[in-house]
Amino acid sequence: MSKTGHISKLSFGLPSGALLLQDYFCNFTIANLFNTIELMPLTTQMKSSLAANLTKLFNNRLFILSIFILLPAITSYRQYHSGTSHNNYLIFIYTYFHANDHVSLFGRYPEYADMNHYGPLFSLIIAPFAQLPEFLGMFFWELANSLFLYYAIKTLPLKDAKVNAVYWIIAHELLTALFACQINPSITAIIVLSYTLIDKKQNFWAACLILLGTFIKLYGIVGLAFFFFVKQKPKFIVYCIFWAIVFFGLPMLFYGHEYILLQYKEWYLSLSAKQLENATLVSWQDISLMGIVRRVTGNPHISNLPFLITGVLLFCLPYLRIKQYQSQAFRLMYLASTLIFTVIFSNSSESPTYIIAFTGVAIWFVLQEKPIQPIAIALFVFAILLTTLGSSDLYTRSFRDNYIIHYSLKALPCVLIWFYMTYQMIFKRFDLTNNPTA
């Protein structure tokens, strides 16, 4: 990556969307392409034309969509043909098979390593994919996750250029989640859509998504963070109760109430046991604020409770600024805060979970007003280098294993950004007339 001053020279009179991406440092790939163009033995006019065409390409929504289709094609092919690397997908489809056989959804089985930790409703969600040949099912599962997230981001009330920037910022983190065959891209989409549906006053469907996410992986419950932005709150509460009953009882229609009630009990027990397992110093989980502290101090017995209490208090403080609710930017900051909070205060967080948090980072960054504060730029670049690229070959395996993974450092930039974002939400005076989509 060249110096930022070098990037700033490459304006070439480009369209505003491209300049936005350059100003925000939102796409290192574009920047590197521009740097390459600058070094080419071409005339200034040719360089300008080539740069403009590249910028147009990277802002082309159809091209971005093709990337979101290509990524799951690549990851599913690679993971399927590498054997045990698609273990998570095997866990998922066997929840359907085990539900059909009326055996525990949360036991250990020889077909795969680890255990299932998703609710009984998930056995119905994964059912269509489980019916297909394994590779095809895996590909369509990955594709569904990627396209669901693509659609959710598209609904954000932001300028097109900013939406495009969000796509590119999260692309590498999406790749990480897809390599793990995780459902986290869909959980991210559920949280984002919960916000946008509430923003559009479509409370019935917002409640549907919030409860759907809750009965799949619990993370969906954080969509209730947008309750204070809801119009007609009593109706919204009724909608939530309705969907809770629907999703709680739906698996019973297929598998019987006695079996499903037992599985809900086992789900609770499995999640409780998982919390204890995650808090060790050697697990692949606990990439969180608490995990950093536990691993830096070498003390696995440090409780989550003080962190959670502090985090919830800080998270809720901006709610007191009721007048700021009128600002779309303020409400979007709450969406970003929710996405990051969900991950950095969960000791179940692992590397593929960070598609959730990094979508929050992307939204936060494109909301920064110009001139962007140096601290915001520094935090964003730090997040790119350590959170997104921390598991890449940018670092040696020894450094990744002994520092980034060992001390849960992937969480650190997101933690710092969340604290800075919280400070902004508490003290910044948001422009109540500002419309990010204008």
LINTA-V469098 format. One record per backbone hydrogen bond with DSSP energy under -1.0 kcal/mol. CO is the residue of the C=O (numbers start at 1). NH is the residue of the N-H. If there is no record, write none. Layout:
CO & NH
CO & NH
//
This chain:
3 & 7
4 & 8
7 & 10
11 & 14
15 & 19
16 & 20
17 & 21
18 & 22
19 & 23
20 & 24
21 & 26
22 & 25
27 & 31
28 & 32
29 & 33
30 & 34
31 & 35
32 & 36
33 & 37
34 & 38
35 & 39
37 & 40
40 & 42
43 & 47
44 & 48
45 & 49
46 & 50
47 & 51
48 & 52
49 & 53
50 & 54
51 & 55
52 & 56
53 & 57
54 & 58
55 & 59
57 & 60
60 & 64
61 & 65
62 & 66
63 & 67
64 & 68
65 & 69
66 & 70
67 & 71
69 & 73
70 & 74
71 & 75
72 & 76
73 & 77
74 & 78
75 & 79
76 & 80
77 & 81
80 & 83
83 & 86
84 & 87
86 & 90
87 & 91
88 & 92
89 & 93
90 & 94
92 & 95
93 & 97
94 & 98
95 & 99
96 & 100
97 & 101
98 & 103
109 & 112
119 & 122
120 & 123
121 & 124
121 & 125
122 & 126
126 & 130
127 & 131
129 & 132
133 & 137
134 & 138
135 & 139
136 & 140
137 & 141
138 & 142
139 & 143
140 & 144
141 & 145
142 & 146
143 & 147
144 & 148
145 & 149
146 & 150
147 & 151
148 & 152
149 & 153
150 & 154
151 & 155
153 & 156
156 & 158
159 & 163
160 & 164
161 & 165
162 & 166
163 & 167
164 & 168
165 & 169
166 & 170
170 & 174
171 & 175
172 & 176
173 & 177
174 & 178
175 & 179
177 & 182
178 & 181
183 & 186
183 & 187
184 & 188
185 & 189
186 & 190
187 & 191
188 & 192
189 & 193
190 & 194
191 & 195
192 & 196
193 & 197
194 & 198
195 & 199
196 & 200
197 & 202
198 & 201
201 & 203
202 & 206
203 & 207
204 & 208
205 & 209
206 & 210
207 & 211
208 & 212
209 & 213
210 & 214
211 & 215
213 & 217
214 & 218
216 & 119
217 & 219
218 & 221
219 & 222
220 & 223
221 & 224
222 & 225
223 & 226
224 & 227
226 & 229
227 & 230
232 & 236
233 & 237
234 & 238
235 & 239
236 & 240
237 & 241
238 & 242
239 & 243
240 & 244
241 & 245
242 & 246
243 & 247
244 & 248
245 & 249
246 & 250
250 & 253
251 & 255
252 & 256
256 & 260
257 & 261
258 & 262
259 & 263
260 & 264
261 & 265
262 & 266
263 & 267
264 & 268
265 & 269
266 & 270
267 & 271
268 & 272
269 & 273
270 & 274
271 & 275
272 & 276
273 & 277
274 & 278
277 & 280
286 & 288
288 & 292
289 & 293
290 & 294
291 & 295
292 & 296
293 & 297
294 & 298
294 & 299
299 & 302
304 & 308
305 & 309
306 & 310
307 & 311
308 & 312
309 & 313
310 & 314
311 & 315
312 & 316
313 & 317
316 & 319
317 & 320
318 & 321
320 & 322
321 & 324
322 & 325
323 & 326
324 & 327
327 & 331
328 & 332
329 & 333
330 & 334
331 & 335
332 & 336
333 & 337
334 & 338
335 & 339
336 & 340
337 & 341
338 & 342
340 & 344
341 & 345
343 & 346
344 & 289
346 & 349
347 & 286
349 & 287
350 & 353
351 & 354
352 & 355
353 & 356
354 & 358
355 & 359
356 & 360
357 & 361
358 & 362
359 & 363
360 & 364
361 & 365
362 & 366
365 & 368
373 & 377
374 & 378
375 & 379
376 & 380
377 & 381
378 & 382
379 & 383
380 & 384
381 & 385
382 & 386
383 & 387
383 & 388
384 & 389
389 & 392
392 & 395
396 & 400
397 & 401
398 & 402
399 & 403
399 & 404
400 & 405
403 & 407
404 & 409
405 & 408
408 & 411
411 & 415
412 & 416
413 & 417
414 & 418
415 & 419
416 & 420
417 & 421
418 & 422
419 & 423
420 & 424
421 & 425
422 & 426
423 & 427
424 & 428
431 & 434
435 & 438
436 & 159
//
